[in-house]
Amino acid sequence: MHATENDRIIIRGKTDSTPDRHGTVREVRGQDGEPPYLVTFDDGHDSLVFPGTDFVIEHSH
């Protein structure tokens, strides 16, 4: 998985009652676009993210 700053991410909810989480990659801390990623979520919360299978990257242009 590779990301760059300003890519949008989606972490899919694990159940039907758990909403997806959306955010923006602010910093890539791994080499060559590899995780972990510092993400600012749309609710304003910042988190260091290690992507799993429920993680989708929408690359910025």
Secondary structure, 3 states (H helix, E strand, C coil): CCCCCCCEEEECCCCCCCCCEEEEEEEECCHHHCCCEEEEECCCCEEEECCCCCEEEECCC
